[in-house]
Amino acid sequence: MSKLEQLLEEFRQLPPIDVAEPSIFSIGSKGYYENPTTDILAFFCDSNGQHMLGAIVLKALLYCLPEEYHKLDHALAGPPEREVTTKTGKRIDLLVEGTNWVMLIENKIYHQQNNPFSDYENFVKEKQKTRFNSKAAIFVVLSPTGEKPPSGWHGISYPALISAIKVQLAEQFISQPINKWSLLLREFILHLESLMSQPSVNKATLNFVIKNLTAIKELQQTKQQAIDEYHHHLQAKLQNKLEQDVVIRLHNWDGYPALRFALSNWKDTDSDVVLFLSGEADITTFSIYVRLRNGLDERRADSLILNGLSAKRWLEGGKKIRGYSVKEAGMTEEEIVQFICARLLELDQLEQDNHLTTG
């Protein structure tokens, strides 16, 4: 067994990499942003909010505290407040006020607990007579692990809060019709879970990659060289059969090579034939693209391209590109060349009929 074959065999023995389920909050995200996350939490903590989910998130939050808080009244004196400014100019992440209690929440993800907690406590003490009317004060630090907060504060871990919300949301799904807000809350939970989850690359895989970086680089270079040589090999065979110059381009679709072929005399067109090396065993995948212009429409293209053959067909690029896709099993190299030749000739007929060639 060669060194690279042994490397691949070792790789196959590694445990699979966990992939977190994507959510609407994670798609396109560049990372975690504390303020938007707290904004969303504040929105769902509002028992009178537009989400019409009642107090399910507020209940979940209270259930994460010691038992004495579980039966607190869920009615709020007003909407939760964000970035409440103290006398010294510090900002409290989230303030939630009930009829007989007031809760200050510091949301800490990926940050150490270095906030001026005593300043936040003084804010409540100073407001007791003028605003809170001696309401019970609850101080909470929300963090990844629920690590021990300063004296007088309660630590809640995000995993604990997520579990509590799931319980409340499950009851909501059973008792109430599903609406967009319950679905968005579920998406928010998925997003929080992805933030809290362990790295998707396990320790064994990480150690394997670090240990074999040189061999992996060699394997990547060998792969690229092999694909390039195969691409040029097919180009030469096609030119020999067609007795015309064939131009090639190499793209990657989801990490797999897409080998593109076109005739050099086609003028200003995106039309080409693609051999997609999808990694599927004994399956050869082809795509054909026709640029629709100068009166050429999909009906005319369909009358020539893969006529009589079963193929998937679609329009893309603002309906300016007609696409076709075919999968064939167990093709030899000669059959692959013959198939690409046939498609190039069909495309060439369309290009000539529409005076889209040069020379």
Phi, psi and chi 1 to 4 in degrees:
 res  aa     phi    psi   chi1   chi2   chi3   chi4
   1 MET       -  131.1 -177.8 -177.1  -65.7      -
   2 SER   -71.6  167.3   71.5      -      -      -
   3 LYS   -60.3  -41.7 -178.5  174.9   66.5  174.2
   4 LEU   -70.4  -37.3  -66.6 -177.2      -      -
   5 GLU   -64.3  -39.9  -72.5  173.9  -29.8      -
   6 GLN   -64.6  -39.2 -177.1  177.7   -7.8      -
   7 LEU   -61.4  -45.3 -178.3   71.5      -      -
   8 LEU   -63.7  -38.8  -71.2  172.3      -      -
   9 GLU   -64.3  -42.1 -175.7   58.1   32.7      -
  10 GLU   -63.0  -39.4  -69.6  178.8   22.2      -
  11 PHE   -62.8  -39.5  175.6   75.7      -      -
  12 ARG   -65.2  -22.5  -66.5 -171.7 -174.0  100.8
  13 GLN   -84.4   -9.1  -58.2  -54.8  -44.9      -
  14 LEU   -71.7  149.2  -67.6  171.9      -      -
  15 PRO   -64.7  149.1   20.1  -30.4      -      -
  16 PRO   -65.5  153.5   24.4  -33.4      -      -
  17 ILE   -84.4  129.7  -66.6  175.9      -      -
  18 ASP   -74.6  134.8  -64.8  -33.2      -      -
  19 VAL  -117.6  119.0  179.2      -      -      -
  20 ALA   -69.4  143.6      -      -      -      -
  21 GLU   -66.1  126.0 -179.1 -179.6   -8.8      -
  22 PRO   -69.1  154.2   25.9  -33.7      -      -
  23 SER  -128.4  168.3   73.5      -      -      -
  24 ILE   -64.0  -23.9 -165.9  170.7      -      -
  25 PHE   -82.8  -22.5  -63.6   98.9      -      -
  26 SER   -94.4  -21.1   62.8      -      -      -
  27 ILE   -66.0  122.9  -64.8  171.2      -      -
  28 GLY    77.6    1.7      -      -      -      -
  29 SER   -73.2  143.6  173.0      -      -      -
  30 LYS   -96.0    5.8  -59.2  -59.2 -177.7 -176.0
  31 GLY   141.2 -168.2      -      -      -      -
  32 TYR   -87.9  135.8  171.3   74.8      -      -
  33 TYR  -123.4  114.8  -65.0   93.0      -      -
  34 GLU   -63.9  -43.7 -170.1  168.5  -85.7      -
  35 ASN   -63.2  -49.5  -75.5  -22.2      -      -
  36 PRO   -59.6  -37.1  -25.8   35.5      -      -
  37 THR   -64.1  -41.7  -60.4      -      -      -
  38 THR   -67.2  -35.7  -51.1      -      -      -
  39 ASP   -59.4  -45.1  -72.3  -21.7      -      -
  40 ILE   -66.2  -42.0  -63.1  169.6      -      -
  41 LEU   -59.9  -43.3 -179.2   62.3      -      -
  42 ALA   -61.1  -42.3      -      -      -      -
  43 PHE   -59.4  -46.5  173.3   77.5      -      -
  44 PHE   -79.1  -17.7  -76.7  113.5      -      -
  45 CYS   -76.0  -14.7  -84.9      -      -      -
  46 ASP   -77.5  106.1 -172.7   -4.6      -      -
  47 SER   -66.5  -17.0   57.0      -      -      -
  48 ASN  -107.7   17.2  -59.8  -48.0      -      -
  49 GLY   -73.8  170.4      -      -      -      -
  50 GLN   -66.7  -15.8  -65.9  178.3  -27.8      -
  51 HIS   -68.2  -16.8   50.7   70.9      -      -
  52 MET    58.8   25.4  -57.3  -62.7  -72.0      -
  53 LEU   -98.8    3.7  -62.9  175.6      -      -
  54 GLY    66.5 -140.2      -      -      -      -
  55 ALA  -102.5   25.1      -      -      -      -
  56 ILE   -63.8  -36.5   65.0  172.5      -      -
  57 VAL   -76.7  -39.0  172.5      -      -      -
  58 LEU   -63.2  -42.1 -175.2   56.3      -      -
  59 LYS   -59.1  -45.6  -75.0 -179.0 -175.8  178.0
  60 ALA   -60.1  -40.6      -      -      -      -
  61 LEU   -64.2  -44.3 -173.5   61.7      -      -
  62 LEU   -67.0  -34.8  -67.8  172.9      -      -
  63 TYR   -68.8  -16.6  -75.1  168.6      -      -
  64 CYS   -82.5   -8.4  -67.7      -      -      -
  65 LEU   -93.2  171.5  -65.6  170.8      -      -
  66 PRO   -54.3  157.1  -28.7   36.0      -      -
  67 GLU   -57.1  -29.2 -169.6  171.9   -8.9      -
  68 GLU   -60.9  -19.7   61.2 -170.5  -83.3      -
  69 TYR   -95.6   -7.1  -61.6  105.7      -      -
  70 HIS   -65.6  -28.9  -68.2 -174.6      -      -
  71 LYS  -103.3   17.1  -66.2 -175.3  179.2 -179.9
  72 LEU   -62.6  148.9  -73.0  178.5      -      -
  73 ASP   -63.4  131.3 -173.1   -5.6      -      -
  74 HIS   -86.2   -5.6  -56.9  133.4      -      -
  75 ALA   -70.0  136.9      -      -      -      -
  76 LEU  -103.9  148.3  -64.6 -175.0      -      -
  77 ALA   -76.2  -19.5      -      -      -      -
  78 GLY  -176.2  175.0      -      -      -      -
  79 PRO   -61.9  148.4  -18.8   31.3      -      -
  80 PRO   -56.7  145.1  -26.4   35.7      -      -
  81 GLU  -110.9  139.6  -61.6  176.9   44.0      -
  82 ARG  -107.6  147.1  -73.0  -81.8  -68.8  114.6
  83 GLU    51.5   50.8  -61.0  -70.3  -26.2      -
  84 VAL   -72.5  127.6  179.3      -      -      -
  85 THR   -89.2  132.1  -54.8      -      -      -
  86 THR   -86.9  177.8   68.5      -      -      -
  87 LYS   -61.7  -31.0 -168.1  174.1 -177.7  178.4
  88 THR   -92.4    5.6   60.5      -      -      -
  89 GLY    90.5    3.7      -      -      -      -
  90 LYS   -76.5  159.3  -53.2  -59.8 -178.7 -176.9
  91 ARG  -120.0  126.9  -64.8 -177.9 -178.9  -86.1
  92 ILE   -87.0  129.2  -60.2  166.0      -      -
  93 ASP   -57.1  -51.9  -77.0  -16.0      -      -
  94 LEU  -149.5  129.9 -178.6   58.7      -      -
  95 LEU  -120.2  124.3 -173.5  149.1      -      -
  96 VAL  -121.1  123.4 -175.7      -      -      -
  97 GLU  -117.1  121.8 -175.5  179.4   -5.2      -
  98 GLY   -95.7 -172.1      -      -      -      -
  99 THR   -71.8  -29.4   54.9      -      -      -
 100 ASN  -134.8   19.6   56.8   -0.3      -      -
 101 TRP  -153.2  159.6   54.7  -91.7      -      -
 102 VAL  -138.2  133.8   57.5      -      -      -
 103 MET  -120.8  129.3 -177.4 -172.9  -62.2      -
 104 LEU  -105.9  128.0  -87.3   63.8      -      -
 105 ILE  -120.6  125.4  -58.5  173.5      -      -
 106 GLU  -103.9  122.1  -85.3  -56.2  -67.1      -
 107 ASN   -99.0  112.2 -174.9   15.8      -      -
 108 LYS  -123.9  105.3  -64.3  -71.5  106.3 -178.4
 109 ILE  -120.9  126.4  -63.4 -176.5      -      -
 110 TYR    64.2   18.3  -49.4  144.8      -      -
 111 HIS  -128.5  144.9  -67.0  -83.2      -      -
 112 GLN   -76.5  158.7  -66.1 -178.8  -18.0      -
 113 GLN   -81.8   84.7  -64.7  179.3   10.2      -
 114 ASN  -120.0   21.4   55.1    3.7      -      -
 115 ASN   -76.5  157.1  -66.4   63.0      -      -
 116 PRO   -78.1   75.2   28.8  -33.8      -      -
 117 PHE   -60.3  -38.5  -66.3  104.1      -      -
 118 SER   -63.5  -32.8   59.5      -      -      -
 119 ASP   -65.5  -39.2 -167.7   54.0      -      -
 120 TYR   -66.3  -40.2  -60.1  158.6      -      -
 121 GLU   -63.8  -42.2  -66.2  171.5   23.6      -
 122 ASN   -63.1  -33.5  -70.4  -25.8      -      -
 123 PHE   -58.0  -45.1  170.0   82.6      -      -
 124 VAL   -67.7  -43.4  174.7      -      -      -
 125 LYS   -60.3  -42.2  -69.3  176.6 -177.2  177.4
 126 GLU   -68.2  -29.0  -68.1  167.3    1.0      -
 127 LYS   -93.0   -2.5  -63.5  -71.7 -175.5  179.2
 128 GLN   -59.5  -43.3  -80.5  -69.5   17.8      -
 129 LYS   -80.3  -39.1  -68.5 -177.1  179.3 -180.0
 130 THR   -87.4  -21.8   59.5      -      -      -
 131 ARG  -132.6  -51.2  173.9  177.6  174.1  179.9
 132 PHE   -87.9  -10.8  -61.0  132.5      -      -
 133 ASN    51.2   49.5  -61.3  -42.5      -      -
 134 SER    61.2   29.4  -59.9      -      -      -
 135 LYS   -67.8  150.3  -67.3  179.4  179.8 -179.0
 136 ALA   -63.8  130.5      -      -      -      -
 137 ALA   -95.9  132.6      -      -      -      -
 138 ILE  -123.4  122.9  -51.9  168.9      -      -
 139 PHE  -111.6  126.1  -58.9  101.2      -      -
 140 VAL  -130.2  136.9  173.0      -      -      -
 141 VAL  -114.0  118.0  176.9      -      -      -
 142 LEU   -97.7  121.0 -170.6   57.0      -      -
 143 SER  -147.1  169.4   65.9      -      -      -
 144 PRO   -58.2  -38.7  -25.8   34.9      -      -
 145 THR  -110.7   -7.2   62.0      -      -      -
 146 GLY    67.7   28.6      -      -      -      -
 147 GLU   -56.2  156.4   59.5 -168.1   73.2      -
 148 LYS   -58.2  121.5 -175.8  174.3  176.5   57.7
 149 PRO   -88.6 -179.1   32.3  -32.0      -      -
 150 PRO   -61.9  160.7  -19.7   30.5      -      -
 151 SER   -56.1  135.4  176.4      -      -      -
 152 GLY    90.3   -5.3      -      -      -      -
 153 TRP  -110.8  152.7  -71.9   70.1      -      -
 154 HIS  -108.1  132.7  -59.0  -78.8      -      -
 155 GLY   -96.8  129.0      -      -      -      -
 156 ILE  -122.2  129.4  -63.4  176.9      -      -
 157 SER   -85.7  148.7   71.5      -      -      -
 158 TYR   -61.1  -41.9 -102.5  101.8      -      -
 159 PRO   -56.9  -38.4  -28.6   37.2      -      -
 160 ALA   -65.6  -42.4      -      -      -      -
 161 LEU   -65.5  -41.8  178.7   59.4      -      -
 162 ILE   -59.2  -46.3  -70.2  167.3      -      -
 163 SER   -61.4  -41.7  -64.5      -      -      -
 164 ALA   -66.4  -40.4      -      -      -      -
 165 ILE   -65.6  -39.0  -64.8  175.2      -      -
 166 LYS   -58.3  -41.7  -78.6 -176.8  173.8 -179.7
 167 VAL   -61.3  -47.2  171.6      -      -      -
 168 GLN   -65.2  -39.9  -64.0  -64.8  -36.9      -
 169 LEU   -68.8  -36.3 -169.2   55.8      -      -
 170 ALA   -61.6  -42.4      -      -      -      -
 171 GLU   -65.3  -35.9  -66.0  178.1    3.1      -
 172 GLN   -64.1  -43.1  176.5   77.0   16.0      -
 173 PHE   -61.0  -35.6  -79.3  145.2      -      -
 174 ILE   -73.8  -41.7  -67.5  171.7      -      -
 175 SER   -92.2  -21.2   61.4      -      -      -
 176 GLN  -128.8  153.1  -60.7  -68.3  -26.5      -
 177 PRO   -62.3  146.1  -18.0   29.7      -      -
 178 ILE   -71.0  131.6  -64.3  175.5      -      -
 179 ASN  -128.1  177.5   62.4   30.9      -      -
 180 LYS   -63.7  -30.7   69.4  176.0 -178.3  179.9
 181 TRP   -73.0  -36.0  -63.0  114.9      -      -
 182 SER   -67.0  -35.6   57.9      -      -      -
 183 LEU   -68.9  -39.3  -65.6  176.8      -      -
 184 LEU   -67.4  -35.0  -78.3  173.4      -      -
 185 LEU   -64.5  -40.3  178.9   55.2      -      -
 186 ARG   -62.0  -42.0  178.5 -174.6  176.8  -84.7
 187 GLU   -62.1  -38.9  -70.2  -69.0  -59.8      -
 188 PHE   -63.1  -40.0 -176.8   51.5      -      -
 189 ILE   -62.3  -44.8  -68.8  171.5      -      -
 190 LEU   -59.8  -40.1  -73.7  174.9      -      -
 191 HIS   -63.9  -45.1 -179.5   54.4      -      -
 192 LEU   -63.2  -39.3  -66.9  177.4      -      -
 193 GLU   -62.8  -39.0  -75.1 -178.8  -35.6      -
 194 SER   -67.3  -34.1   69.5      -      -      -
 195 LEU   -69.1  -34.8  -66.6  175.0      -      -
 196 MET   -87.4  -15.3  -66.5  -59.8  104.3      -
 197 SER   -68.9  157.2   64.2      -      -      -
 198 GLN   -68.5  159.6  -65.7  -62.7  -44.2      -
 199 PRO   -53.3  137.7  -25.4   33.5      -      -
 200 SER   -67.2  -25.2   58.4      -      -      -
 201 VAL   -85.9  114.5  176.3      -      -      -
 202 ASN   -72.7  167.7   52.6   64.8      -      -
 203 LYS   -61.4  -40.8 -173.2   67.7  173.8  177.7
 204 ALA   -61.9  -42.7      -      -      -      -
 205 THR   -67.4  -42.1  -58.8      -      -      -
 206 LEU   -59.4  -46.5  178.0   61.6      -      -
 207 ASN   -63.1  -40.0  -70.3  -21.0      -      -
 208 PHE   -61.3  -46.1  172.3   83.8      -      -
 209 VAL   -64.7  -46.8  170.4      -      -      -
 210 ILE   -62.2  -41.6  -67.3  174.8      -      -
 211 LYS   -66.8  -32.3  176.8 -176.2  175.1 -177.6
 212 ASN  -114.6   27.0  -64.2  -73.4      -      -
 213 LEU   -56.0  -43.3  -80.8  175.0      -      -
 214 THR   -63.9  -46.0  -60.4      -      -      -
 215 ALA   -66.4  -37.2      -      -      -      -
 216 ILE   -65.6  -41.8  -69.0  171.0      -      -
 217 LYS   -61.0  -42.4  179.7 -177.3  178.2 -176.9
 218 GLU   -61.5  -40.9 -178.8 -176.4  -16.5      -
 219 LEU   -64.9  -42.3 -176.0   59.9      -      -
 220 GLN   -63.0  -42.3  -68.9  172.0  -33.9      -
 221 GLN   -66.5  -39.5  -69.4  173.2  -25.1      -
 222 THR   -63.4  -42.2  -58.9      -      -      -
 223 LYS   -59.6  -48.5  168.9 -156.3  163.4 -174.4
 224 GLN   -63.8  -41.2 -169.7   59.2   51.2      -
 225 GLN   -64.2  -41.7 -178.8 -179.3   -9.1      -
 226 ALA   -64.3  -43.5      -      -      -      -
 227 ILE   -63.9  -43.9  -64.9  -59.2      -      -
 228 ASP   -61.3  -44.3  -73.2  -17.6      -      -
 229 GLU   -66.2  -40.7  -70.5 -174.3    3.3      -
 230 TYR   -63.6  -41.7 -178.7   53.6      -      -
 231 HIS   -60.2  -48.1 -156.8  176.4      -      -
 232 HIS   -69.1  -32.4  -76.2   91.4      -      -
 233 HIS   -63.2  -45.3  169.7   70.5      -      -
 234 LEU   -66.1  -38.0  -67.8  178.0      -      -
 235 GLN   -58.7  -44.2  179.0 -169.8   30.1      -
 236 ALA   -64.6  -41.2      -      -      -      -
 237 LYS   -66.8  -39.0  -63.3 -158.2   75.4  168.3
 238 LEU   -66.5  -42.9  -70.6  168.0      -      -
 239 GLN   -63.8  -36.7  -70.8 -179.5  151.5      -
 240 ASN   -65.7  -40.9 -174.9   54.9      -      -
 241 LYS   -74.2  -41.5  -84.4 -170.0  170.9  -66.3
 242 LEU   -86.7  -18.2  -65.0  169.4      -      -
 243 GLU    55.7   39.0  -63.2 -177.0  -13.3      -
 244 GLN  -140.9  157.6  -65.5 -170.8   62.6      -
 245 ASP   -74.4  132.7  -71.8  -24.1      -      -
 246 VAL  -115.2  127.8  174.5      -      -      -
 247 VAL   -98.0  147.2  -66.6      -      -      -
 248 ILE  -127.7  151.9   59.1  175.9      -      -
 249 ARG  -139.3  148.2  -66.6 -179.6  -64.0  153.8
 250 LEU  -118.6  122.3  177.5   61.6      -      -
 251 HIS  -120.2  170.5  -73.1  169.5      -      -
 252 ASN  -124.4  127.6  -77.6  -74.6      -      -
 253 TRP  -111.5  112.2  -64.9  -11.3      -      -
 254 ASP    52.8   36.2  -65.1  -35.1      -      -
 255 GLY    88.1   -2.4      -      -      -      -
 256 TYR  -108.6  146.4  -67.8   95.3      -      -
 257 PRO   -70.6  135.1  -15.1   29.4      -      -
 258 ALA  -117.2  108.4      -      -      -      -
 259 LEU   -92.8  115.5  -78.0   55.2      -      -
 260 ARG  -105.8  141.9  -47.2 -169.0   78.0  125.2
 261 PHE  -134.9  138.8  -56.7   90.3      -      -
 262 ALA  -151.4  161.5      -      -      -      -
 263 LEU   -85.6  141.7  -63.6 -175.0      -      -
 264 SER   -69.7  -19.8   62.4      -      -      -
 265 ASN   -88.1   -0.3   64.6  -35.8      -      -
 266 TRP   -74.0  135.2  -63.9  -14.4      -      -
 267 LYS  -103.3  123.7 -178.2 -179.1  178.4 -178.1
 268 ASP    47.5   58.7  -60.0  -33.9      -      -
 269 THR  -138.9  152.7 -179.0      -      -      -
 270 ASP   -98.1    4.5  -60.6  -42.3      -      -
 271 SER   -65.5  135.5  -61.5      -      -      -
 272 ASP  -168.9  174.1   61.5    4.7      -      -
 273 VAL  -115.3  135.6 -179.6      -      -      -
 274 VAL  -119.6  128.1 -178.2      -      -      -
 275 LEU   -99.5  111.2  171.1   59.9      -      -
 276 PHE   -98.3  116.5  179.0   44.4      -      -
 277 LEU   -88.5   86.6  -54.9 -179.0      -      -
 278 SER   -80.7  -10.8   65.5      -      -      -
 279 GLY    87.3   -5.9      -      -      -      -
 280 GLU   -72.8  130.1  -64.2  178.8  -89.8      -
 281 ALA   -64.8  129.2      -      -      -      -
 282 ASP    59.3   22.0  -61.7  -38.5      -      -
 283 ILE  -120.5  129.0  -63.5  -66.4      -      -
 284 THR  -111.5  126.9  -55.0      -      -      -
 285 THR  -114.1  128.6  -56.5      -      -      -
 286 PHE  -119.3  146.0  -59.8   95.5      -      -
 287 SER  -129.7  143.3  -66.6      -      -      -
 288 ILE  -126.0  133.5  -59.5   93.6      -      -
 289 TYR  -122.3  131.3  -65.6   92.5      -      -
 290 VAL  -120.1  125.5 -178.9      -      -      -
 291 ARG   -82.1  120.1  179.3   66.3 -179.6  -90.7
 292 LEU   -90.6  115.8  -56.1  178.2      -      -
 293 ARG  -163.5  171.0   54.9 -171.4  178.1  140.3
 294 ASN    50.0   41.6  -70.1    9.7      -      -
 295 GLY    86.2   -6.3      -      -      -      -
 296 LEU   -76.9  121.0  173.8   62.0      -      -
 297 ASP  -116.1  176.8   59.6   22.9      -      -
 298 GLU   -66.0  -29.3   64.4  -94.3   27.1      -
 299 ARG   -65.5  -42.2  -73.0  175.7  -65.6  178.9
 300 ARG   -66.4  -41.1  171.0   60.0  178.9  156.7
 301 ALA   -62.9  -42.8      -      -      -      -
 302 ASP   -64.8  -27.2  -70.0  -10.6      -      -
 303 SER   -71.6  -17.6   69.3      -      -      -
 304 LEU  -113.1  -39.3  -84.3  179.6      -      -
 305 ILE   -82.9  120.4  -54.5  -60.6      -      -
 306 LEU    54.5   31.9  -66.3  167.4      -      -
 307 ASN   -60.0  124.7 -170.2   19.0      -      -
 308 GLY    88.8   -5.7      -      -      -      -
 309 LEU  -106.7  148.8  -63.5  177.0      -      -
 310 SER   -76.9  125.9  176.9      -      -      -
 311 ALA  -153.5  151.8      -      -      -      -
 312 LYS   -82.3  135.0  178.5 -178.5  176.8 -177.7
 313 ARG  -127.9  145.4  -66.5  172.0  166.6   83.2
 314 TRP  -159.0  169.2   68.0   92.1      -      -
 315 LEU  -116.3  144.1  -69.6  170.4      -      -
 316 GLU  -148.8  178.4   61.1  179.9   64.0      -
 317 GLY    60.7   46.3      -      -      -      -
 318 GLY    65.5   34.9      -      -      -      -
 319 LYS    62.9   24.5  -62.9 -174.5  177.3 -178.7
 320 LYS  -101.8   -6.0  -65.7  179.5  179.4  179.2
 321 ILE  -126.3  128.1  -59.5  -70.7      -      -
 322 ARG   -99.2  124.2 -178.1   60.2  158.4  172.9
 323 GLY  -112.3  149.6      -      -      -      -
 324 TYR  -136.2  147.2  -54.1   81.5      -      -
 325 SER  -140.4  135.5  179.9      -      -      -
 326 VAL  -136.7  138.7  174.4      -      -      -
 327 LYS  -118.0  132.0  -71.8 -171.5  175.8 -174.8
 328 GLU  -125.6  146.0  -61.2  -72.5  -13.4      -
 329 ALA  -101.5  140.3      -      -      -      -
 330 GLY    59.8   41.0      -      -      -      -
 331 MET   -83.6  140.6  -66.3 -175.5   78.6      -
 332 THR   -82.5  169.3   64.4      -      -      -
 333 GLU   -61.3  -39.8 -179.7 -178.0  -73.4      -
 334 GLU   -64.0  -39.7 -172.8   56.7   35.3      -
 335 GLU   -66.9  -35.8  -71.0  171.2  -28.6      -
 336 ILE   -63.6  -44.5  -70.0  172.5      -      -
 337 VAL   -62.9  -43.6  170.8      -      -      -
 338 GLN   -61.3  -41.8  -69.7  -78.0   11.5      -
 339 PHE   -64.8  -45.9 -174.4   94.6      -      -
 340 ILE   -64.4  -40.5  -63.4  173.4      -      -
 341 CYS   -57.6  -47.3  -83.9      -      -      -
 342 ALA   -60.4  -41.9      -      -      -      -
 343 ARG   -70.0  -37.9  -53.4  -68.1   79.0   80.0
 344 LEU   -63.9  -38.3  -72.3  173.3      -      -
 345 LEU   -67.4  -38.0  -69.9  173.7      -      -
 346 GLU   -63.8  -44.7  -69.0  168.6   -7.7      -
 347 LEU   -63.8  -38.5  -72.6  173.7      -      -
 348 ASP   -63.8  -36.3 -167.5   46.2      -      -
 349 GLN   -62.2  -42.3 -176.9   63.8   52.8      -
 350 LEU   -64.4  -41.7  -72.5  175.9      -      -
 351 GLU   -65.0  -41.1  -62.5  -70.6  -37.4      -
 352 GLN   -68.9  -41.5  -69.7 -175.1   33.0      -
 353 ASP   -61.8  -28.3  -71.4   -9.8      -      -
 354 ASN  -104.5   15.1  -72.7  -86.2      -      -
 355 HIS    54.8   47.2  -53.2  -67.3      -      -
 356 LEU  -111.2   22.7  -55.5  175.1      -      -
 357 THR  -112.2  163.5   58.3      -      -      -
 358 THR  -114.2  166.0   59.9      -      -      -
 359 GLY    86.1      -      -      -      -      -
